[in-house]
Amino acid sequence: MKRQACSLISLLTLLLVAGSAIAQTIQVRANVPFNFSVGNKKFPAGAYDVTTLNSEGKILLLRARDSSSSMIVASNAADASKGADKSKLVFNRYRDQYFLAEIWTQGATRGRQLPKTSREKELAHEVAADSTQRRVEIVASLY
């Protein structure tokens, strides 16, 4: 009886761990109507897929649908008090430059956030006085 109880507890623990790994999976597709940057790489406007590459969701693959460009990037967890109202890519805009900042899937309270580069930090400091920084959301779909 003790052995069955231990086996049941082990199975439940395994299911919880597997469930949390699945919850970290991101697979979204979006049409971005402007040029943007991720890390130190610039991407042209176009259709993109964003996918997690590891079970924790920390490593993301950003890939143009036409296979013209791609990048693997590390991300941090982003938490929200309520689930995202839609799947989306969130960009920080400074004047005419866009930087991919966050990725969310509909209903999730945990998304992914990309670290700011030194160039983005520099632009953020420059535009702080003239209030031209904005967050721009692009609706994404799951695939």
N, CA, C and O atoms as CSV, one atom per row, in Angstrom:
chain,resi,resn,atom,element,x,y,z
A,1,MET,N,N,0.826,-1.193,0.000
A,1,MET,CA,C,0.000,0.000,0.000
A,1,MET,C,C,0.871,1.258,0.000
A,1,MET,O,O,0.594,2.227,-0.707
A,2,LYS,N,N,1.939,1.215,0.818
A,2,LYS,CA,C,2.851,2.359,0.888
A,2,LYS,C,C,3.513,2.591,-0.475
A,2,LYS,O,O,3.703,3.726,-0.913
A,3,ARG,N,N,3.852,1.489,-1.120
A,3,ARG,CA,C,4.516,1.580,-2.424
A,3,ARG,C,C,3.580,2.210,-3.458
A,3,ARG,O,O,4.022,3.021,-4.271
A,4,GLN,N,N,2.306,1.852,-3.439
A,4,GLN,CA,C,1.338,2.427,-4.373
A,4,GLN,C,C,1.156,3.921,-4.108
A,4,GLN,O,O,1.034,4.705,-5.050
A,5,ALA,N,N,1.138,4.315,-2.850
A,5,ALA,CA,C,0.994,5.728,-2.503
A,5,ALA,C,C,2.197,6.519,-3.007
A,5,ALA,O,O,2.033,7.613,-3.546
A,6,CYS,N,N,3.391,5.985,-2.840
A,6,CYS,CA,C,4.602,6.646,-3.340
A,6,CYS,C,C,4.575,6.756,-4.855
A,6,CYS,O,O,4.953,7.785,-5.415
A,7,SER,N,N,4.129,5.695,-5.520
A,7,SER,CA,C,4.040,5.715,-6.978
A,7,SER,C,C,3.036,6.759,-7.448
A,7,SER,O,O,3.281,7.463,-8.428
A,8,LEU,N,N,1.915,6.860,-6.760
A,8,LEU,CA,C,0.892,7.839,-7.115
A,8,LEU,C,C,1.413,9.263,-6.916
A,8,LEU,O,O,1.181,10.128,-7.760
A,9,ILE,N,N,2.100,9.507,-5.830
A,9,ILE,CA,C,2.680,10.830,-5.566
A,9,ILE,C,C,3.722,11.166,-6.621
A,9,ILE,O,O,3.768,12.295,-7.109
A,10,SER,N,N,4.549,10.209,-6.973
A,10,SER,CA,C,5.555,10.429,-8.020
A,10,SER,C,C,4.904,10.760,-9.355
A,10,SER,O,O,5.360,11.655,-10.066
A,11,LEU,N,N,3.848,10.046,-9.696
A,11,LEU,CA,C,3.141,10.298,-10.947
A,11,LEU,C,C,2.517,11.690,-10.954
A,11,LEU,O,O,2.609,12.403,-11.953
A,12,LEU,N,N,1.889,12.079,-9.858
A,12,LEU,CA,C,1.285,13.409,-9.778
A,12,LEU,C,C,2.343,14.508,-9.880
A,12,LEU,O,O,2.118,15.528,-10.531
A,13,THR,N,N,3.474,14.305,-9.250
A,13,THR,CA,C,4.573,15.275,-9.333
A,13,THR,C,C,5.058,15.400,-10.774
A,13,THR,O,O,5.285,16.506,-11.264
A,14,LEU,N,N,5.214,14.273,-11.443
A,14,LEU,CA,C,5.644,14.278,-12.843
A,14,LEU,C,C,4.642,15.028,-13.721
A,14,LEU,O,O,5.041,15.805,-14.589
A,15,LEU,N,N,3.354,14.802,-13.504
A,15,LEU,CA,C,2.324,15.500,-14.277
A,15,LEU,C,C,2.348,16.997,-14.019
A,15,LEU,O,O,2.171,17.783,-14.950
A,16,LEU,N,N,2.562,17.406,-12.781
A,16,LEU,CA,C,2.647,18.832,-12.468
A,16,LEU,C,C,3.850,19.481,-13.143
A,16,LEU,O,O,3.741,20.585,-13.677
A,17,VAL,N,N,4.983,18.811,-13.121
A,17,VAL,CA,C,6.193,19.338,-13.762
A,17,VAL,C,C,5.983,19.415,-15.276
A,17,VAL,O,O,6.334,20.417,-15.900
A,18,ALA,N,N,5.424,18.380,-15.859
A,18,ALA,CA,C,5.172,18.383,-17.302
A,18,ALA,C,C,4.169,19.466,-17.666
A,18,ALA,O,O,4.318,20.135,-18.688
A,19,GLY,N,N,3.160,19.638,-16.844
A,19,GLY,CA,C,2.165,20.684,-17.088
A,19,GLY,C,C,2.766,22.069,-17.042
A,19,GLY,O,O,2.400,22.921,-17.852
A,20,SER,N,N,3.691,22.323,-16.107
A,20,SER,CA,C,4.308,23.644,-16.040
A,20,SER,C,C,5.243,23.871,-17.217
A,20,SER,O,O,5.398,25.005,-17.668
A,21,ALA,N,N,5.863,22.821,-17.719
A,21,ALA,CA,C,6.722,22.968,-18.898
A,21,ALA,C,C,5.882,23.302,-20.127
A,21,ALA,O,O,6.272,24.136,-20.943
A,22,ILE,N,N,4.728,22.648,-20.256
A,22,ILE,CA,C,3.844,22.928,-21.373
A,22,ILE,C,C,3.326,24.362,-21.280
A,22,ILE,O,O,3.179,25.036,-22.300
A,23,ALA,N,N,3.052,24.824,-20.076
A,23,ALA,CA,C,2.534,26.168,-19.892
A,23,ALA,C,C,3.531,27.226,-20.341
A,23,ALA,O,O,3.135,28.353,-20.637
A,24,GLN,N,N,4.801,26.894,-20.397
A,24,GLN,CA,C,5.833,27.847,-20.795
A,24,GLN,C,C,6.023,27.898,-22.312
A,24,GLN,O,O,6.778,28.735,-22.806
A,25,THR,N,N,5.354,27.025,-23.051
A,25,THR,CA,C,5.536,26.960,-24.492
A,25,THR,C,C,4.881,28.145,-25.178
A,25,THR,O,O,3.734,28.490,-24.892
A,26,ILE,N,N,5.620,28.762,-26.084
A,26,ILE,CA,C,5.089,29.857,-26.896
A,26,ILE,C,C,5.261,29.475,-28.356
A,26,ILE,O,O,6.345,29.075,-28.783
A,27,GLN,N,N,4.193,29.599,-29.108
A,27,GLN,CA,C,4.227,29.422,-30.555
A,27,GLN,C,C,3.233,30.420,-31.128
A,27,GLN,O,O,2.040,30.136,-31.230
A,28,VAL,N,N,3.739,31.592,-31.501
A,28,VAL,CA,C,2.867,32.625,-32.048
A,28,VAL,C,C,3.369,33.082,-33.407
A,28,VAL,O,O,4.547,32.953,-33.739
A,29,ARG,N,N,2.441,33.619,-34.176
A,29,ARG,CA,C,2.722,34.112,-35.528
A,29,ARG,C,C,2.113,35.504,-35.624
A,29,ARG,O,O,0.977,35.726,-35.205
A,30,ALA,N,N,2.889,36.450,-36.188
A,30,ALA,CA,C,2.377,37.820,-36.307
A,30,ALA,C,C,2.930,38.498,-37.553
A,30,ALA,O,O,4.032,38.190,-38.007
A,31,ASN,N,N,2.153,39.416,-38.093
A,31,ASN,CA,C,2.592,40.265,-39.194
A,31,ASN,C,C,3.000,41.605,-38.602
A,31,ASN,O,O,2.164,42.336,-38.070
A,32,VAL,N,N,4.266,41.921,-38.692
A,32,VAL,CA,C,4.804,43.158,-38.124
A,32,VAL,C,C,4.920,44.178,-39.260
A,32,VAL,O,O,5.653,43.944,-40.221
A,33,PRO,N,N,4.205,45.312,-39.163
A,33,PRO,CA,C,4.166,46.260,-40.275
A,33,PRO,C,C,5.300,47.283,-40.311
A,33,PRO,O,O,5.248,48.237,-41.086
A,34,PHE,N,N,6.316,47.093,-39.484
A,34,PHE,CA,C,7.428,48.043,-39.429
A,34,PHE,C,C,8.734,47.301,-39.182
A,34,PHE,O,O,8.719,46.170,-38.697
A,35,ASN,N,N,9.849,47.916,-39.507
A,35,ASN,CA,C,11.168,47.361,-39.193
A,35,ASN,C,C,11.357,47.424,-37.687
A,35,ASN,O,O,10.840,48.326,-37.028
A,36,PHE,N,N,12.105,46.455,-37.136
A,36,PHE,CA,C,12.311,46.431,-35.687
A,36,PHE,C,C,13.642,45.777,-35.361
A,36,PHE,O,O,14.289,45.176,-36.218
A,37,SER,N,N,14.035,45.908,-34.100
A,37,SER,CA,C,15.298,45.325,-33.628
A,37,SER,C,C,15.038,44.323,-32.516
A,37,SER,O,O,14.115,44.468,-31.715
A,38,VAL,N,N,15.885,43.304,-32.497
A,38,VAL,CA,C,15.949,42.342,-31.397
A,38,VAL,C,C,17.423,42.184,-31.097
A,38,VAL,O,O,18.206,41.812,-31.971
A,39,GLY,N,N,17.803,42.466,-29.860
A,39,GLY,CA,C,19.225,42.476,-29.552
A,39,GLY,C,C,19.896,43.511,-30.427
A,39,GLY,O,O,19.431,44.648,-30.506
A,40,ASN,N,N,20.971,43.144,-31.080
A,40,ASN,CA,C,21.677,44.064,-31.972
A,40,ASN,C,C,21.369,43.795,-33.441
A,40,ASN,O,O,22.066,44.296,-34.324
A,41,LYS,N,N,20.327,43.003,-33.708
A,41,LYS,CA,C,19.979,42.651,-35.080
A,41,LYS,C,C,18.698,43.372,-35.507
A,41,LYS,O,O,17.743,43.477,-34.737
A,42,LYS,N,N,18.697,43.863,-36.742
A,42,LYS,CA,C,17.522,44.540,-37.295
A,42,LYS,C,C,16.760,43.578,-38.197
A,42,LYS,O,O,17.349,42.792,-38.939
A,43,PHE,N,N,15.434,43.660,-38.112
A,43,PHE,CA,C,14.551,42.822,-38.908
A,43,PHE,C,C,13.637,43.700,-39.749
A,43,PHE,O,O,13.169,44.736,-39.276
A,44,PRO,N,N,13.377,43.298,-40.992
A,44,PRO,CA,C,12.448,44.065,-41.818
A,44,PRO,C,C,10.999,43.746,-41.448
A,44,PRO,O,O,10.718,42.721,-40.826
A,45,ALA,N,N,10.091,44.628,-41.834
A,45,ALA,CA,C,8.673,44.363,-41.651
A,45,ALA,C,C,8.338,43.047,-42.348
A,45,ALA,O,O,8.933,42.708,-43.371
A,46,GLY,N,N,7.382,42.311,-41.785
A,46,GLY,CA,C,6.993,41.050,-42.405
A,46,GLY,C,C,6.316,40.121,-41.432
A,46,GLY,O,O,5.989,40.504,-40.308
A,47,ALA,N,N,6.107,38.894,-41.871
A,47,ALA,CA,C,5.457,37.858,-41.064
A,47,ALA,C,C,6.519,37.071,-40.299
A,47,ALA,O,O,7.521,36.643,-40.871
A,48,TYR,N,N,6.284,36.886,-38.995
A,48,TYR,CA,C,7.263,36.223,-38.124
A,48,TYR,C,C,6.595,35.182,-37.242
A,48,TYR,O,O,5.430,35.309,-36.865
A,49,ASP,N,N,7.374,34.138,-36.921
A,49,ASP,CA,C,6.992,33.131,-35.935
A,49,ASP,C,C,7.927,33.273,-34.742
A,49,ASP,O,O,9.127,33.496,-34.902
A,50,VAL,N,N,7.366,33.141,-33.546
A,50,VAL,CA,C,8.173,33.115,-32.322
A,50,VAL,C,C,7.841,31.819,-31.601
A,50,VAL,O,O,6.676,31.518,-31.339
A,51,THR,N,N,8.888,31.050,-31.281
A,51,THR,CA,C,8.725,29.734,-30.670
A,51,THR,C,C,9.721,29.554,-29.535
A,51,THR,O,O,10.869,29.985,-29.640
A,52,THR,N,N,9.285,28.916,-28.446
A,52,THR,CA,C,10.224,28.572,-27.382
A,52,THR,C,C,11.033,27.359,-27.813
A,52,THR,O,O,10.529,26.471,-28.501
A,53,LEU,N,N,12.303,27.335,-27.396
A,53,LEU,CA,C,13.182,26.224,-27.766
A,53,LEU,C,C,13.533,25.325,-26.590
A,53,LEU,O,O,14.142,24.272,-26.776
A,54,ASN,N,N,13.153,25.731,-25.374
A,54,ASN,CA,C,13.434,24.876,-24.215
A,54,ASN,C,C,12.204,24.828,-23.325
A,54,ASN,O,O,11.308,25.661,-23.461
A,55,SER,N,N,12.151,23.870,-22.423
A,55,SER,CA,C,10.948,23.665,-21.609
A,55,SER,C,C,10.670,24.807,-20.640
A,55,SER,O,O,9.521,25.004,-20.245
A,56,GLU,N,N,11.683,25.557,-20.249
A,56,GLU,CA,C,11.464,26.688,-19.341
A,56,GLU,C,C,10.960,27.913,-20.094
A,56,GLU,O,O,10.453,28.848,-19.474
A,57,GLY,N,N,11.089,27.927,-21.403
A,57,GLY,CA,C,10.624,29.051,-22.206
A,57,GLY,C,C,11.609,30.197,-22.294
A,57,GLY,O,O,11.284,31.239,-22.864
A,58,LYS,N,N,12.797,30.038,-21.749
A,58,LYS,CA,C,13.776,31.133,-21.715
A,58,LYS,C,C,14.396,31.419,-23.076
A,58,LYS,O,O,14.717,32.568,-23.379
A,59,ILE,N,N,14.566,30.397,-23.892
A,59,ILE,CA,C,15.223,30.555,-25.191
A,59,ILE,C,C,14.152,30.599,-26.274
A,59,ILE,O,O,13.332,29.688,-26.394
A,60,LEU,N,N,14.172,31.680,-27.067
A,60,LEU,CA,C,13.179,31.883,-28.112
A,60,LEU,C,C,13.836,31.871,-29.489
A,60,LEU,O,O,14.977,32.302,-29.657
A,61,LEU,N,N,13.096,31.372,-30.456
A,61,LEU,CA,C,13.509,31.455,-31.854
A,61,LEU,C,C,12.557,32.422,-32.540
A,61,LEU,O,O,11.346,32.203,-32.565
A,62,LEU,N,N,13.111,33.490,-33.094
A,62,LEU,CA,C,12.354,34.439,-33.905
A,62,LEU,C,C,12.743,34.151,-35.352
A,62,LEU,O,O,13.922,34.195,-35.703
A,63,ARG,N,N,11.742,33.852,-36.196
A,63,ARG,CA,C,12.052,33.461,-37.569
A,63,ARG,C,C,11.075,34.124,-38.537
A,63,ARG,O,O,9.860,34.068,-38.346
A,64,ALA,N,N,11.622,34.750,-39.578
A,64,ALA,CA,C,10.781,35.308,-40.632
A,64,ALA,C,C,10.104,34.166,-41.372
A,64,ALA,O,O,10.734,33.143,-41.642
A,65,ARG,N,N,8.834,34.327,-41.702
A,65,ARG,CA,C,8.087,33.269,-42.387
A,65,ARG,C,C,8.679,32.969,-43.761
A,65,ARG,O,O,8.560,31.846,-44.252
A,66,ASP,N,N,9.325,33.971,-44.395
A,66,ASP,CA,C,9.939,33.739,-45.704
A,66,ASP,C,C,11.368,33.210,-45.581
A,66,ASP,O,O,12.086,33.110,-46.576
A,67,SER,N,N,11.774,32.875,-44.362
A,67,SER,CA,C,13.099,32.320,-44.053
A,67,SER,C,C,14.263,33.258,-44.366
A,67,SER,O,O,15.405,32.812,-44.474
A,68,SER,N,N,13.983,34.555,-44.511
A,68,SER,CA,C,15.048,35.508,-44.835
A,68,SER,C,C,15.925,35.831,-43.633
A,68,SER,O,O,17.087,36.201,-43.799
A,69,SER,N,N,15.386,35.696,-42.430
A,69,SER,CA,C,16.193,35.981,-41.244
A,69,SER,C,C,15.616,35.263,-40.030
A,69,SER,O,O,14.422,34.974,-39.953
A,70,SER,N,N,16.506,34.990,-39.095
A,70,SER,CA,C,16.089,34.358,-37.843
A,70,SER,C,C,17.105,34.683,-36.762
A,70,SER,O,O,18.216,35.129,-37.047
A,71,MET,N,N,16.709,34.455,-35.524
A,71,MET,CA,C,17.593,34.741,-34.395
A,71,MET,C,C,17.138,33.937,-33.189
A,71,MET,O,O,15.941,33.779,-32.947
A,72,ILE,N,N,18.096,33.438,-32.444
A,72,ILE,CA,C,17.817,32.799,-31.160
A,72,ILE,C,C,18.168,33.817,-30.096
A,72,ILE,O,O,19.248,34.407,-30.124
A,73,VAL,N,N,17.253,34.023,-29.153
A,73,VAL,CA,C,17.443,35.057,-28.140
A,73,VAL,C,C,16.990,34.548,-26.769
A,73,VAL,O,O,16.013,33.808,-26.661
A,74,ALA,N,N,17.712,34.954,-25.730
A,74,ALA,CA,C,17.335,34.610,-24.356
A,74,ALA,C,C,16.297,35.613,-23.871
A,74,ALA,O,O,16.333,36.784,-24.248
A,75,SER,N,N,15.382,35.154,-23.041
A,75,SER,CA,C,14.332,36.026,-22.515
A,75,SER,C,C,14.165,35.801,-21.020
A,75,SER,O,O,14.671,34.832,-20.454
A,76,ASN,N,N,13.447,36.718,-20.404
A,76,ASN,CA,C,13.131,36.632,-18.980
A,76,ASN,C,C,11.630,36.462,-18.828
A,76,ASN,O,O,10.867,36.798,-19.734
A,77,ALA,N,N,11.209,35.943,-17.688
A,77,ALA,CA,C,9.778,35.809,-17.414
A,77,ALA,C,C,9.177,37.185,-17.196
A,77,ALA,O,O,9.799,38.063,-16.598
A,78,ALA,N,N,7.951,37.362,-17.692
A,78,ALA,CA,C,7.167,38.567,-17.445
A,78,ALA,C,C,5.851,38.098,-16.848
A,78,ALA,O,O,5.186,37.237,-17.423
A,79,ASP,N,N,5.470,38.641,-15.720
A,79,ASP,CA,C,4.255,38.210,-15.039
A,79,ASP,C,C,3.195,39.299,-15.080
A,79,ASP,O,O,3.501,40.490,-15.041
A,80,ALA,N,N,1.940,38.866,-15.161
A,80,ALA,CA,C,0.806,39.780,-15.140
A,80,ALA,C,C,-0.203,39.258,-14.125
A,80,ALA,O,O,-0.281,38.054,-13.884
A,81,SER,N,N,-0.967,40.154,-13.540
A,81,SER,CA,C,-1.936,39.737,-12.530
A,81,SER,C,C,-3.141,39.025,-13.145
A,81,SER,O,O,-3.789,38.215,-12.483
A,82,LYS,N,N,-3.440,39.326,-14.414
A,82,LYS,CA,C,-4.519,38.611,-15.096
A,82,LYS,C,C,-4.011,38.120,-16.444
A,82,LYS,O,O,-3.017,38.628,-16.963
A,83,GLY,N,N,-4.685,37.142,-17.002
A,83,GLY,CA,C,-4.267,36.557,-18.271
A,83,GLY,C,C,-4.312,37.562,-19.413
A,83,GLY,O,O,-5.150,38.463,-19.423
A,84,ALA,N,N,-3.420,37.406,-20.362
A,84,ALA,CA,C,-3.377,38.295,-21.521
A,84,ALA,C,C,-4.698,38.210,-22.283
A,84,ALA,O,O,-5.229,37.116,-22.477
A,85,ASP,N,N,-5.232,39.351,-22.715
A,85,ASP,CA,C,-6.501,39.373,-23.427
A,85,ASP,C,C,-6.382,38.834,-24.846
A,85,ASP,O,O,-7.382,38.458,-25.458
A,86,LYS,N,N,-5.147,38.796,-25.375
A,86,LYS,CA,C,-4.912,38.270,-26.722
A,86,LYS,C,C,-3.454,37.860,-26.838
A,86,LYS,O,O,-2.610,38.307,-26.061
A,87,SER,N,N,-3.164,37.012,-27.807
A,87,SER,CA,C,-1.767,36.691,-28.117
A,87,SER,C,C,-1.201,37.905,-28.825
A,87,SER,O,O,-1.851,38.478,-29.700
A,88,LYS,N,N,0.023,38.306,-28.449
A,88,LYS,CA,C,0.558,39.549,-29.008
A,88,LYS,C,C,2.061,39.643,-28.862
A,88,LYS,O,O,2.670,39.014,-27.997
A,89,LEU,N,N,2.640,40.453,-29.740
A,89,LEU,CA,C,4.017,40.886,-29.619
A,89,LEU,C,C,3.942,42.345,-29.186
A,89,LEU,O,O,3.164,43.122,-29.738
A,90,VAL,N,N,4.751,42.713,-28.198
A,90,VAL,CA,C,4.755,44.087,-27.694
A,90,VAL,C,C,6.109,44.702,-28.031
A,90,VAL,O,O,7.157,44.117,-27.759
A,91,PHE,N,N,6.068,45.883,-28.622
A,91,PHE,CA,C,7.278,46.604,-29.025
A,91,PHE,C,C,7.379,47.905,-28.246
A,91,PHE,O,O,6.371,48.550,-27.957
A,92,ASN,N,N,8.602,48.282,-27.912
A,92,ASN,CA,C,8.859,49.622,-27.391
A,92,ASN,C,C,9.237,50.485,-28.584
A,92,ASN,O,O,10.098,50.115,-29.382
A,93,ARG,N,N,8.584,51.643,-28.700
A,93,ARG,CA,C,8.854,52.556,-29.810
A,93,ARG,C,C,9.494,53.823,-29.263
A,93,ARG,O,O,8.976,54.446,-28.336
A,94,TYR,N,N,10.612,54.189,-29.843
A,94,TYR,CA,C,11.316,55.434,-29.524
A,94,TYR,C,C,11.476,56.186,-30.839
A,94,TYR,O,O,12.263,55.792,-31.699
A,95,ARG,N,N,10.727,57.266,-30.985
A,95,ARG,CA,C,10.681,58.009,-32.248
A,95,ARG,C,C,10.280,57.049,-33.368
A,95,ARG,O,O,9.141,56.582,-33.386
A,96,ASP,N,N,11.179,56.745,-34.298
A,96,ASP,CA,C,10.827,55.856,-35.410
A,96,ASP,C,C,11.494,54.481,-35.308
A,96,ASP,O,O,11.540,53.745,-36.294
A,97,GLN,N,N,12.009,54.131,-34.132
A,97,GLN,CA,C,12.668,52.842,-33.954
A,97,GLN,C,C,11.856,51.955,-33.008
A,97,GLN,O,O,11.373,52.401,-31.966
A,98,TYR,N,N,11.722,50.688,-33.403
A,98,TYR,CA,C,10.941,49.722,-32.640
A,98,TYR,C,C,11.848,48.604,-32.139
A,98,TYR,O,O,12.748,48.150,-32.846
A,99,PHE,N,N,11.594,48.167,-30.901
A,99,PHE,CA,C,12.343,47.080,-30.285
A,99,PHE,C,C,11.343,46.058,-29.734
A,99,PHE,O,O,10.442,46.411,-28.973
A,100,LEU,N,N,11.510,44.785,-30.125
A,100,LEU,CA,C,10.651,43.745,-29.578
A,100,LEU,C,C,10.918,43.645,-28.078
A,100,LEU,O,O,12.059,43.455,-27.656
A,101,ALA,N,N,9.865,43.773,-27.279
A,101,ALA,CA,C,10.018,43.819,-25.826
A,101,ALA,C,C,9.394,42.628,-25.110
A,101,ALA,O,O,9.976,42.111,-24.156
A,102,GLU,N,N,8.208,42.180,-25.555
A,102,GLU,CA,C,7.489,41.120,-24.851
A,102,GLU,C,C,6.722,40.252,-25.831
A,102,GLU,O,O,6.364,40.688,-26.926
A,103,ILE,N,N,6.472,38.999,-25.414
A,103,ILE,CA,C,5.642,38.069,-26.171
A,103,ILE,C,C,4.642,37.465,-25.192
A,103,ILE,O,O,5.024,36.978,-24.128
A,104,TRP,N,N,3.353,37.497,-25.556
A,104,TRP,CA,C,2.286,36.965,-24.707
A,104,TRP,C,C,1.383,36.048,-25.516
A,104,TRP,O,O,1.154,36.278,-26.703
A,105,THR,N,N,0.874,35.010,-24.867
A,105,THR,CA,C,-0.157,34.182,-25.485
A,105,THR,C,C,-1.457,34.404,-24.733
A,105,THR,O,O,-1.457,34.602,-23.518
A,106,GLN,N,N,-2.555,34.369,-25.457
A,106,GLN,CA,C,-3.863,34.658,-24.883
A,106,GLN,C,C,-4.137,33.796,-23.658
A,106,GLN,O,O,-3.923,32.584,-23.678
A,107,GLY,N,N,-4.613,34.433,-22.595
A,107,GLY,CA,C,-4.978,33.750,-21.362
A,107,GLY,C,C,-3.829,33.512,-20.399
A,107,GLY,O,O,-4.070,33.176,-19.239
A,108,ALA,N,N,-2.586,33.676,-20.839
A,108,ALA,CA,C,-1.421,33.389,-19.988
A,108,ALA,C,C,-1.133,34.552,-19.041
A,108,ALA,O,O,-1.209,35.717,-19.431
A,109,THR,N,N,-0.804,34.223,-17.802
A,109,THR,CA,C,-0.374,35.245,-16.841
A,109,THR,C,C,1.141,35.375,-16.836
A,109,THR,O,O,1.693,36.239,-16.154
A,110,ARG,N,N,1.811,34.517,-17.595
A,110,ARG,CA,C,3.261,34.597,-17.725
A,110,ARG,C,C,3.620,34.675,-19.201
A,110,ARG,O,O,3.251,33.810,-19.995
A,111,GLY,N,N,4.346,35.726,-19.547
A,111,GLY,CA,C,4.839,35.900,-20.902
A,111,GLY,C,C,6.356,35.915,-20.876
A,111,GLY,O,O,6.975,35.505,-19.894
A,112,ARG,N,N,6.944,36.387,-21.952
A,112,ARG,CA,C,8.402,36.482,-22.035
A,112,ARG,C,C,8.783,37.925,-22.323
A,112,ARG,O,O,8.116,38.615,-23.094
A,113,GLN,N,N,9.852,38.367,-21.700
A,113,GLN,CA,C,10.348,39.734,-21.852
A,113,GLN,C,C,11.794,39.675,-22.326
A,113,GLN,O,O,12.599,38.905,-21.802
A,114,LEU,N,N,12.117,40.502,-23.328
A,114,LEU,CA,C,13.477,40.540,-23.851
A,114,LEU,C,C,14.243,41.654,-23.149
A,114,LEU,O,O,13.703,42.738,-22.930
A,115,PRO,N,N,15.491,41.394,-22.799
A,115,PRO,CA,C,16.283,42.436,-22.132
A,115,PRO,C,C,16.558,43.599,-23.087
A,115,PRO,O,O,16.722,43.403,-24.291
A,116,LYS,N,N,16.605,44.809,-22.530
A,116,LYS,CA,C,16.912,45.993,-23.335
A,116,LYS,C,C,18.398,46.017,-23.672
A,116,LYS,O,O,19.251,45.726,-22.835
A,117,THR,N,N,18.679,46.371,-24.917
A,117,THR,CA,C,20.069,46.525,-25.343
A,117,THR,C,C,20.573,47.893,-24.913
A,117,THR,O,O,19.790,48.746,-24.494
A,118,SER,N,N,21.865,48.099,-25.015
A,118,SER,CA,C,22.421,49.407,-24.660
A,118,SER,C,C,21.858,50.488,-25.580
A,118,SER,O,O,21.633,51.611,-25.131
A,119,ARG,N,N,21.623,50.175,-26.861
A,119,ARG,CA,C,21.042,51.157,-27.795
A,119,ARG,C,C,19.628,51.526,-27.385
A,119,ARG,O,O,19.258,52.699,-27.438
A,120,GLU,N,N,18.835,50.554,-26.981
A,120,GLU,CA,C,17.472,50.843,-26.547
A,120,GLU,C,C,17.476,51.688,-25.274
A,120,GLU,O,O,16.683,52.622,-25.148
A,121,LYS,N,N,18.351,51.371,-24.342
A,121,LYS,CA,C,18.457,52.161,-23.115
A,121,LYS,C,C,18.856,53.597,-23.427
A,121,LYS,O,O,18.330,54.541,-22.837
A,122,GLU,N,N,19.788,53.750,-24.358
A,122,GLU,CA,C,20.237,55.082,-24.770
A,122,GLU,C,C,19.073,55.878,-25.369
A,122,GLU,O,O,18.871,57.041,-25.020
A,123,LEU,N,N,18.313,55.256,-26.266
A,123,LEU,CA,C,17.160,55.926,-26.872
A,123,LEU,C,C,16.098,56.261,-25.827
A,123,LEU,O,O,15.500,57.337,-25.867
A,124,ALA,N,N,15.867,55.350,-24.905
A,124,ALA,CA,C,14.883,55.591,-23.848
A,124,ALA,C,C,15.265,56.822,-23.031
A,124,ALA,O,O,14.406,57.626,-22.671
A,125,HIS,N,N,16.535,56.962,-22.746
A,125,HIS,CA,C,17.024,58.116,-21.985
A,125,HIS,C,C,16.856,59.400,-22.802
A,125,HIS,O,O,16.452,60.433,-22.268
A,126,GLU,N,N,17.170,59.329,-24.099
A,126,GLU,CA,C,17.064,60.503,-24.970
A,126,GLU,C,C,15.629,61.002,-25.099
A,126,GLU,O,O,15.386,62.208,-25.066
A,127,VAL,N,N,14.687,60.090,-25.245
A,127,VAL,CA,C,13.305,60.496,-25.484
A,127,VAL,C,C,12.506,60.710,-24.205
A,127,VAL,O,O,11.349,61.124,-24.271
A,128,ALA,N,N,13.086,60.442,-23.059
A,128,ALA,CA,C,12.363,60.611,-21.796
A,128,ALA,C,C,11.836,62.038,-21.653
A,128,ALA,O,O,10.739,62.241,-21.133
A,129,ALA,N,N,12.591,63.009,-22.100
A,129,ALA,CA,C,12.195,64.408,-21.968
A,129,ALA,C,C,11.062,64.785,-22.916
A,129,ALA,O,O,10.227,65.621,-22.569
A,130,ASP,N,N,11.015,64.180,-24.116
A,130,ASP,CA,C,9.979,64.588,-25.070
A,130,ASP,C,C,8.802,63.610,-25.166
A,130,ASP,O,O,7.931,63.779,-26.019
A,131,SER,N,N,8.768,62.608,-24.316
A,131,SER,CA,C,7.643,61.668,-24.196
A,131,SER,C,C,7.254,60.993,-25.513
A,131,SER,O,O,6.065,60.834,-25.791
A,132,THR,N,N,8.226,60.598,-26.317
A,132,THR,CA,C,7.903,59.924,-27.574
A,132,THR,C,C,8.035,58.404,-27.477
A,132,THR,O,O,7.994,57.711,-28.493
A,133,GLN,N,N,8.190,57.890,-26.266
A,133,GLN,CA,C,8.231,56.434,-26.104
A,133,GLN,C,C,6.805,55.913,-26.006
A,133,GLN,O,O,5.973,56.482,-25.299
A,134,ARG,N,N,6.529,54.831,-26.719
A,134,ARG,CA,C,5.219,54.201,-26.649
A,134,ARG,C,C,5.369,52.699,-26.725
A,134,ARG,O,O,6.348,52.176,-27.257
A,135,ARG,N,N,4.373,52.016,-26.181
A,135,ARG,CA,C,4.292,50.574,-26.346
A,135,ARG,C,C,3.336,50.307,-27.498
A,135,ARG,O,O,2.241,50.869,-27.548
A,136,VAL,N,N,3.751,49.450,-28.420
A,136,VAL,CA,C,2.932,49.123,-29.584
A,136,VAL,C,C,2.677,47.625,-29.557
A,136,VAL,O,O,3.616,46.831,-29.491
A,137,GLU,N,N,1.411,47.240,-29.609
A,137,GLU,CA,C,1.031,45.828,-29.578
A,137,GLU,C,C,0.588,45.377,-30.966
A,137,GLU,O,O,-0.200,46.045,-31.635
A,138,ILE,N,N,1.114,44.226,-31.380
A,138,ILE,CA,C,0.728,43.597,-32.641
A,138,ILE,C,C,0.041,42.286,-32.283
A,138,ILE,O,O,0.620,41.443,-31.597
A,139,VAL,N,N,-1.177,42.118,-32.740
A,139,VAL,CA,C,-1.924,40.891,-32.451
A,139,VAL,C,C,-1.246,39.722,-33.155
A,139,VAL,O,O,-0.847,39.811,-34.316
A,140,ALA,N,N,-1.130,38.631,-32.418
A,140,ALA,CA,C,-0.506,37.414,-32.943
A,140,ALA,C,C,-1.517,36.280,-32.888
A,140,ALA,O,O,-2.510,36.357,-32.165
A,141,SER,N,N,-1.263,35.243,-33.644
A,141,SER,CA,C,-2.107,34.060,-33.583
A,141,SER,C,C,-1.257,32.864,-33.165
A,141,SER,O,O,-0.047,32.836,-33.389
A,142,LEU,N,N,-1.898,31.897,-32.567
A,142,LEU,CA,C,-1.195,30.668,-32.198
A,142,LEU,C,C,-1.089,29.798,-33.432
A,142,LEU,O,O,-1.948,29.842,-34.313
A,143,TYR,N,N,-0.028,29.005,-33.491
A,143,TYR,CA,C,0.091,28.061,-34.607
A,143,TYR,C,C,0.526,26.730,-34.114
A,143,TYR,O,O,0.683,25.799,-34.905
